[in-house]
Each structure stands twice: as C-alpha cells, then as structure tokens.
C-alpha cells in the first residue's frame, strides 16, 4: 500500500547492519535475532521491541531525530525556520518527506 511504502523509508525504520539486503524481507522476529548481536547500540536496541508497527517506527523516528538535531545542529544564523520536532509527529501528513527525499 502507499502508506506502507511511506513508512518503510522513515528514519525510525532504518538501521545499520552488515546484511541490510538479505534481511529486508525477513520477519521482525527473524531480524531481532541478528539485531541482538549488532556492534551498533541503536540496532541492538531493536531486539528489545516485542512488536514493530508504525507506532514504534514513529516513536523511534522522533528519538533519532532529536538525537540528530543535538549532534548535528546548525549555527543559529542558518536556522531561518524553527520547526519544532513535535510538530512533525503531531501532524505527519503536513511533512510527507522521508529519508528517500534527501
């Protein structure tokens, strides 16, 4: 579906692995077995989830976005538009962009 195509490319649904292409069609339960032994903390954390739905993806997207903004913030002179990250999560239809749009 169109919704599925949008959500699979959201930041919260992406992670680093050695086997991205081979894992892509596996069930979440199968992926968790691999994630558990990842060298990357953000990937290992995925093994703790009991389910993986759009709600978990949105929550993780928000968490990763907030971390990214803190790590890679721009100097104030470049911040002409100060969209609050919570605005995105309250009205995601207003911001239909995903990582694929970059």
N, C-alpha and C positions, 0 to 999 in steps of 0.2 A: 504494500500500500504506500501511498505518498507519505503518510505520517511515519511509517517505518523507515523509509528512505531518508527522511529528515533526521530522525532521532539517532540512527546508527552512526552518523557522522558528527554528532555533538561531542564536545570536548570530554564530557564525563563518560562517554562510551569508548574512549580511546585509551590505549595503554601501550607501554613498551614491552616487547617480548622478543625472543630470538626467533620465534616461529609465527609471526603475525599471519602470513598467508595460509599456513597449514591449520591454524586454529580458527580461522574466520567462520567456518560453518559448523563448528562443534557446539554442543550444548553448553550452557553456562556451567553446569556441573562438571563437565569434562575440562573446561578451561580453568576452573578453580584448582584442579589438581596440578596444573602447570604453574599457575599464578603463585601458589603457595611457596614455591621454591625460587621465585624470581630474585635477582640481585637488586631490584628496584622496589623501594618501600611502597610507592603508590600502586604498583602492580600487586605486590604481596597482600596489601590491604583488601584487594578484591576477593581474595579467598575467604574472607570472613563474612561476606554477604550470604544470606540464606536464599535470596532471590535477586533477579536482575531485571527490573522493569523500568519503564520511563520515569517513574518517581525516583528510583535510585540514581538513574542517569542524570536527572535534573539536579539532585542534591549534590552529587559528585561534581557536576559541571560548575556549580556555584562555588564549591570548596576550592577546586583547582583554579577557577577564575580569580578568586580572592587572593590566593597564593601568588598567582602570576602577576597581578597588579602590584602586589607588595614587592616582589622580587624585581620586576622589570618596569617600574614606574617611570614615566617621562618627567622631565623638568616642568615646572608649573607653566612656563611660557608656551609650551606645546599643548597644554590641556585647555583648549578653547571650549570644548564641550565636556561637561562633567556629568555624564550619565551615571547614575548610581547603579551598581551591580544588581541591587534588589529590584530595580525597575524591570530589568530583563526577565527575572524569574516570576514577577507578578503578572507580566503581560508578554509572554514569549512570542505571541503572534505579531507583536509590533516590531520584533527583531528576528526576522526569519533567516538569519545568516548562521552558518556553521563553519567549521574548520575548512570545509571544501571551498568556501567563498574567498579564502585568503589567497 
